[in-house]
Amino acid sequence: MTNIVVIGAGYAGVLATKKLEKKLRKKKLADETQITLIDKHPYHTMLTELHEVAACRVGEESVKMNLDQIFAGRKVNVVLDTVTKVDFENCKVQGKNNAYDYDYLVVAAGSKPTYFGVEGAEENSYTLWSYDDAVKLRDRIHDCFRMAADETDEAKRKELLSFYVVGAGFTGVEMVGELAEYTPILCKRFNIKREDVTIVDVDGLSRPVPILPEKLSNKVDKRLRKMGVDVVMNASVVGVGKNFIKLKKNDEITEHVAGTVIWTAGIESSEITSDIAKEVTSGGRGRIQVDEHLRSVDHENVYVIGDNMLYTAPGEERPVPQMVENAEHSAATVAKNIMADITKQGEMEAYNPKFHGVMVCVGGRYGVARGGMAKHQINFASFFAMFAKHFINIIYFIQVMGWTKVISYLKHEFFTIRNRRSFLGGHFSNRTPSFMLVPLRLWVGAVWVYEGVMKILEGWFEKPMLTGFFGGANTWFDTLLGRIDPAAADAVASASTEAVDAVASASTAVADAAVQTGTVIFDWNFKLFETILVSGTDLASSTLSDIAFKIQVPFVDWFVNNVVLASDGMQMFMQIFIVIMEILIGLGLMGGCFTFLSAGVSLVLQAMFVTTTGLYLNTFWMIFAGIALLIGGGYTLGIDYYLMPFLKKNWQKVKWARKWYLYND
């Protein structure tokens, strides 16, 4: 049995484990290999989104993914333990609870904040580098405003409402931007004037986020100042106390009131990585030196990835940056190289990352980014930068936890966002009480039941009728469009009179239309499909029941003519199917049972009518009603209120559903 131990369930550790497990499974080596993932937490944290929790834009659950869910159905042994030592000589990882033998070791233990020896910084600052940090900081910010609302001592009140963020890199800018966006909301809630709140971002750098082009840095600076942040550059922090911060600028040291200091000034390797670094070749801040295959230069079976690695790519002057994209790339390289070594097939891959850019958001509504191909990048700002940020997150979630996490992310970021704190505003998060949909649901259901029953009474269960159903409508459209002459149309209409009359009451289709003079409103041909809007009479006299819309798709026409109408037996099958579906849709909607499915099938049938017979505009309301009923339409005064929680609870127990993330938390 080959043992692979991965230390750390951060970005690099989780991705490396997933990719390794997948490769082993494909090579049918999963039963001969044991992957053990060790972390002190039972969840994976989205570190890049912590500022959103700290400033209460999203709920705390949005930045956590349980490791058991991530690796459900996969041959990965997830262990909750704290690694204390690595014995390289005996190939053993020692934890507080157990010891773990390894043939291959992957060090991906991440980082922790570093304080650069600043007096009082560690003891008196809040950090933003873990789930617990974000929750603690969120509560602190809220408590400061709550206590300030009742505070009568001006000095104490000023202290409570003074916030200093140390660091103007990615984390610092995103945290201070989020705080500045959240502040007016808290001021309104606790009846505090905005001008009474002090928010300062301080750094020894010359400009915010210097990794960005100067033009984008200036945009960040301008945005922060517009939000009421005092941006102090070229100033170093020399001391932090319980209620103050000391700054040094131009050789002058000043002390400022600061009730809350948030430290985001830099990171260093985690404790276990720093301990390992003392025993192997390493660089500053505990980063371990690796070769081109990301192996420790001292131990060929020890791989180091993510923030813990120290590696300078060919042609570069600086080591690879400690950023998420590096974690993703290094995880993929290590997974491939370990597999190459295990199977003795193929060559190991040299690590030569091509980074696609960086971005920083300033609150939930604005951001800047530089991205593109490795050597051809462009600047983005505002809407496009925020779109890029969310798109990148979604790509990552698909890799880690599939569409389950994507749906959860969209819900938190857009569909349940409060106070319009999204680059899309609050357009997708306005909540309408679902009980207001009950009358609509009942009416749409009743209409579908009526349609189905009427078709039974008209003989749809007795004889083939689809030739007339489709033929009459097509003849009407073709005549109005000038594709056939009226005499030929009369002949066709006469031949199908009985069939057309039999479906005359089917309000969802225009197959009942007789050949007549009308008006072509538009006829747009897009090659792959054609959109047609016509009226059965002159336009000035037309009502919605005279105007019909059709999307003519060549493939649909071929399918109808060569499959549906190919035989009487097929016509009868389709007729019975349509009638049964209409009645089932109606009963489902009226009872609020499987409402999402019923509304979805309703839309499918409407789409079928639009592309075959066309639809009169006076029945188009059913399309929009179906859309309105898709989400939550049956949870009020419907069976779904009881049925869906039961099904959801039991569905999540199905192994393959968990393995492929086919559920919604």
N, C-alpha and C positions, 0 to 999 in steps of 0.2 A: 504494500500500500504506500503510495507516494503522498506525503503530507505537505500541503501548502498552507502556510499561516499568513494571514493579512492583519496587520496591526492598524486599526483605525477605520472608522466607517464614515469618513468625510467624502468629498467629491471623488478623489482619486481612489480611495479604498473600495468604495461601493462599485464604481465602474470597473475597476480591475477585477473584482470578484465576479461580477456579472459576466464580463467578457470571457474570463477564464472558464467559468462553469459552462457557458454556452459552447466554447471551443472543445472542451472535454466531452461534452454530451454528443457533439457532432462526430467526434472521433471514436465514440463508444468507449471512452476511458473513464467515464464518471464513476463506475463501480470500483475502479482500481486506484482512484485518487480521492483524497479527503481535503476539501477546502474548509479552513476554519477562519472565520472573521471575528476578531476580538475588538470590542469597544466598551467603554465604561457606561455608555447609554444604550438603551434598546431602540433608539431611533436615529435616523439620518437627518441632519439639520441643514436647511438652505441658508447658509451663512450670509449670502448676498442679499437676503430679504429681511434680515433681522431688524433693520431700521423701520420697516413697515409695522412690525409688531410693537416696537418701542414707542412709536408715536401713534399707536392705536388706529392705523389705517386698515389693517386686517387682523383677524383673530389669531391667537397664538398657535392654534392647531394647523394653520396654513403653512407654517415653515417646518413642520415635522413630518417624517415618513417612517412608519414603523419598519424595522428591519425584517421582522417576521413576514410582513406583507410584501416587502420588496423581493424577498427570496422564497416566497411561498411556492411549493412544487419544484424547488430546485435543490440539488444535492450540495447544500452549503450549511455548515454547522455554525450558527450564529451564537457567540458566547458573550455573555455580559460579565466583564472582568476588567480589572485595571492592570496593565502590564507594568511590572516594576523593574525587570531586568531581562537582557538577552545574553545567553551563554553561547557565544559563537563557536567555541571549541567543541561543545557537546550538541550543538544545534538544538537548543532548547529555549523557549520563551517562558519566562516565569511571570505569573500573574499573582494577584493577592489570593485568589481562590484555587488556582491550579497551575500545572506546568504543561506546556504544549511542545511536543517534538515537531521538528520541521525538516523537510528536505529542501524546501524553498521558502524564503521569508520575504514578504513585501512590507516595507516600512512606509506607512501612509498615515502617520499619527497626527498630522496637521500642526497647527501653530497655536500660540497664545500671545497676548499683548506683551510688549516690552516697554519698560518705563525709562530706559536710558539713565538710570541713576538719579532721576529727579526726586528730590526730597518730598516725602509725603504723597507722592502720586499714586502709588499702589494702595495705600491705606485709605485715601480720601477721594478716590475717583470711581466712577462707574465705568464699566467697560461694555463693549458690544461685540462679543466674540463667541457667544453661545446662546442657546435657547433660554437658559436661566438668566443670562445677562439681559436679554431683551425684555423678558417678563418683569424682572426686577426694576429695570429702568422705566418701563411703562407705568408701573405702579408708583414709582418715585415722582415722575412728572405729574401724574394726576393728583397725588397727595400734596404736592407743592401748591398747586392752584387751589385745591380744596382748603388747605390750611391758611393760605394767603387771603382767601375770601373772608375769613373770620378774624384775621390778625389786625389788631389796632396799633401795635408798635410799628412805626414806619421803617425802622432799621431792620427789624425781623422780616417785615413784609418784603422789603427790597431784596433781602437775602434769599427768601423763598422763590422770588420771581427772577432770579439771576441765573442764567444757564451759560456755561462755557463749554464749547466743544474743542478739544485739543486735537489738531490734525486736520489738514485740508486735502487729504488724499481721497480715495474713493469712499471709504467708510465714513470719514469725517464729513465730507460734503453731503453725502446722502442722509446722514443722521441729522445734521443741522438743517438741511432743507425740509426734511420730514417734520422736524420739530417746529420750524417756522410756519409750515402749512397747518399744523395741528393747533398752534397757539390761538388763533382767532376763534376757533371752535370752543376751546376751554375758556377763553375770556368771556364769551357769550354765555356759556353754561354757568360760570361762577360770578358773573357780573363784575369783571375786572377790565380796566381800560388796557388796550393793547400797548399804549406808550409806557405803561408801568412795568412791562416785561422786557428784560434785557437778554438778548441772545447774541453770543459772540462766537465766532469761529477764528481760532488763532493757530498760527503755524510759523515755523522758521523759514518756510519756503517763500519764494518771491511771488508766486501766484498759485491759485487753487489747481489741484490735479495737474501737476506739471508734465505728466506723461502725455497729456493731450496737447495738440497744437495750441499756440498762444491765443489764436482767435477763439477757439472753443473755451479755453480757460477764462478768457474775458467775458464770454457769455455766461459762464457759471457765476463769476464774480458779480456781474450785473444783476443776474436773477436773484442771487442771495440778498443783495442790498435792497432790491425792490421788495423782497419779502420781509424786510425789517431786520436783517442780520447784519451785525457789525463785523466786517471781514478784516481781520488784523493779520497782515503778512509781515515777514521779516522780523518776527518776534518769537523768542524762545521762552518756554515755561521753565522757571527755575525753582518753583516750589508750589505745593498744593496743601492747603490746610482744610480744616473742617468746614470753614465758611469763607475761604478766600483762595485766591490764586495769585502767584507772583509772576510777572512777565518782565523779560529783559529785551529792550529794544534800543538800539544806538547806545549801548553801554549804560543805559539807565534802567534801573529796576523799579517797577511800580507794583503796588498791591491793590487788588480789586476784590470787591465783594462777590462771592460766587457760592450760592447755596448748592448748586449741582454742577460738578465737573465731569464731563464725559470724555474718557481717554480713548482716542483712536489714532494715536501718533505712530504706531508701528507694531510689527510682530516679530517673534522669534520662534524657533522650533519648540514643540511641546516638551514637557519634562522628560518623557521617556526617550524622545529623539535626541535631546540634549545630552542625556546620559550615554546613549549609544555613540554619539558623536565624539565623546571623550575617549572611546576605545578604537575608533577608526579614523581614517583621514577625513578631515572636515574643514569647513570654513567658518566665517562669522555667523553668529546667532544660531549655532547648532545645526547648520545645513551640512549634510553628508555628501562628500565628493563621490561622484559616480562616473563610470566610463560611458562610452557611446551607446552601450546596450542598457544603460541605467542600472548597472550592478555596482555595488560598493567596490571601490578599487582594491579593497582588502579581502573581500569574500565574494566569490563568484556566484554563490547561491543566495545572496542577499541583494534584493532589489529595493531601490528607494525612489519614490514618486511624489508628485505634488509639491507642497511647500517644503518638504524635507530634503529635496534633492538640490545639489549644487552642481550645475552643469552649464558649460558654455558651448553653445551650438557652433558648428563650423562657420567661419566667416563673421561671427559676432564678437563684440568686445566685452559684453556684459553677460552674466549668467542669466538663464531663463527666468522670467519674472514669477513671483508667487501669486498666480492668478488662476481662475477656474479653468480657462482654456488650456493652460499648461497641465493642470491636473487631468483633464480629459485626454489630452494627447499622450501624456506619459503613461496613463493607465492602459491605453490601447497597445502601446509599444511593449510594455512589460508583459501583458497577457500573451501577445504573439511570441515574445522571446522565451517565456517559460514553456509554452507549448512546443516551440522548436527544440528546446533542450530535452523535454520529456520524451517526445516522439523521435528525436534524432532525424527529423525530416525538415528540409528547408534551411535557409540561412537566418541567423538572427538579424533583426532590423536595427540599424543605427538611428538614434533619436535625432531628428532634424525637423523640429516643429515649425509650422507656418501659421502664425497667429493672424486672425482675421479682424482684429480691432478691439477697441475698448469703448465702454459707455458708462456714463454716470447720470443718475436721475437726481433732480433737485425737487423733491416732493413728488406727488403722484401724477402731476399734470405736465411736467416739463423735464427734459433731459437733453444731453448732448452726446454725440457718439462719433467715432471715427472708425470706419470699417470698410470691408471689401476683400479683395484678394491680397495676398501677403505683400506684393510690391505695388499694388494699385488700390489705394484707399481714398475715400472721400469723407467729407464732414457731413454729419446730420445734426439737426437740432429740432427741438419741440416734438411735433407729432411723429415724425419718421424715426427719431431716436427712441421714443417710448415704444413705438411699434416694434422696432428691432429688439429692444430689451425683452419684451414679452414673448416675441417669436423665439428668441434664443432660449428663454426659460422653458418654453413648451417643447422644443427639440430635446432639451436635457431630460425633461420629465418623461417623454416617450421612451427614452433609453432606460430610465431607472424604474418607472412604475407604470408605464403604458398610459392608456387613455383614462384610467381611473384618476390618476393625479392631474392629468390635463383638465378634465372636467371640474375637479375640485379647485384647481388654480383659477380657471375662468370664473367660477362661481365667486371665489373670494375677491378677485381683482376687478370684476366688472358687474356681476349680477347681484351682489349683495353689498357693494361698496356704498358707504354713507358719505354725505356731505360733498358729493361730486368730486371725490378725491381720486380721479382717474383721468387719463388723457382723453378719454371719451366722455368725460363728464359723468352725469348720473343718468344718461339716457337709457341705459340697459338695467338700471337698478331700481327704477320706480316700482313699488309694489302695489298691485291692485288686489284688494280682498277677493279671494277665490269664490266666496259665496255669491258675488255679483255675476259669476259665470253660470250659475245654476239654471236660470231661465233660458239662457242661450243653449246650454247643453241639452236641456229637455226638448226645446223646439227643434234643434237640428236632428236629434234622435228621432223625434216624431215624424219629421219630413222623410227621413230615410226609410222608416218602417212603412210609411204611406206609399213611397215609391215601389218598394218591394212587393207589397200586397197588391197594388194596382197591376203590376206586371203579371202576377199570378192570375188575376181575374181576366187579364187580356190574353191569356193563353201561352205565356212563356214556358210553361211546363208541358205544353201539349204538342207544339209543332215548331219547326225552325222558323225564325222571324228576323234573324240578324241581317239577311240579305237586303230586306226592305228597310231595316233600321239604319244600316249604314248607307245603302244605295240612295235612298230618298234624300238624305242630308248632302251626300257628295254631289248628286245631280243639281240640287239647289245652289250650292256654292259654285259649281262649275258653270252653271247658266249665268249667274250674276257676274262672274268673272269673264264671260264671253268665251269660254273654252268649248262649249257645245251650243248648237243652235236650239231655239225654243221648241222646234218641231220634234227634234230628237229627245229633248227633255220631256216633252209631253208623252212620248211613247214610253220612256222609262218610267215616268210617274204613273202612267196608266197600268203598266205591267206590275207595278209594285203597290198599287193602291190599297189592296187588302192588307198587306204587311205594314204599310205606313199608317193606315188608320188604326191598326191594332196597337201601335205604340204612341198614338197621338197625345196621350195624357202624361207621357214621361217627361216631366218638366226639366229634367237635367240634360236633355239632348235636343238637338234641332232636327232629328230624323223625321219629325212630323211635318216638316215644311213642304208645302206644295210649290211647284215651279211658278214663279211670279217675277214681276219686274221689281227691281230694287236699286240700291245704291252701293257702290264700292267705296268705302271710306278710306281704306288703305290696303295695299297688297305688297308686302315687302318680302323679297326673296333673298335669303342669306345663304343659298346653296345647300347647306346642311339641313335647313328647315325654312319654312315659309310661314309668315304670320299674316292672317287675313281678318279684316273687320268689315262686315257688310251689314246692310239693313234691308229688310224685306220690302220696304216701301221708300218713298222719297224721304230724305233726311229731315226735312222740316216737320214732317208729320210723324216721325219715328218716336217710339217709346222704347224703354229698356227691353221690353219683350219682343221688339222687332229687330234689335241689333244682335248679331251673333259674332263670336270670336272663335277662330280656329288656328291652331298651330299644325301645319301640315308637314309631317316628317316622312320622307320616302321609306325608311325602314319600317315604320309603323304601318304605312299603306301596304307594303309588301307582306308583312306579317298577317294583316287582316285578310287580304285577298288569298294568300297561299296557305294559311294555316287555319285561321278562324272560320273562314267561309269555304274551306276545302271540301267539307262533307256535312251532311245533315247531322251526323252524330256529334261532330265537333261543335256545330252551332248549338245543339241542345245542351251540350256540356257547358259551354260558355254562358248560355242563357241562365241555366240553373245556378251556376257559380255566381253570376252577377246578382241574381235575386237573393240568394242565401246571404251573400256578403252585405247587401243593402240592409236586410232585416237584422243581421247580427250587429252591424255597425249601429243601427238605430237603437237596438235593445241595450247594447253596451253603453252608449252615450246616455240614454235615459236612466239607466241604473248606476251610472258612474263607475262602471266596471271595466278595467283595462282601458281607461279613457285615452291614454297616450296612444295605445295601439289602434283603438277605434278611430280616433281623430286622424291618425296617420294613414290608415287604410282609406278613410273618407277622402283624404287629399289625393291618394293614388287613383281612386275611381274618378275623381274630378279631372285629374290629369289625363286619364284614359279617354274621357268624354271630349276634352279639349282637343286631343290629337286625333280623334276618329270622326266624331259627328259634329264637333263644335259645341259651344255653350252660348245660350242667350245671356245677355248681361244681367237680366233680372234674377238669374240663379247664381251669379258670381259671389253673392254674399256667403254661400256655403263654403267657398274656398277660404275666405278670410275667417269665417267662424271656425273652420277646422284648425287653422293656425292658432287662433286664440285659445282653443281647448287643448292644445298639445301638452302644455305644462300645467299640472296641478288642477285641471278641470274637474277631476272626480274626487278630490280630497274633501270637498264640502258636500254633505248630504249625499254621499255616494259610497258604493261598496269599496272603492279604492282606499278610503280612510282606514279600513280595517285590513284589507287584503294586501296592500303594498308593503306595510311594515313586516307582515308575516312572511311574505315572499322574499323580501330583502334580507331578512335575518337568516333564512334557510338557504338562500342562493349563495350567500357568502361562505357557506360551509362546503360548497361543491369544490372539489380540489382543482379541477381544470379551470373553473371560473376564477379562482384565486391565482392560479398559475399565470393565466393570460390577462389578469387584471380586468375581468369583464364584470365589474360591479361598481357601485357608486356608494361611497361612504356618506 
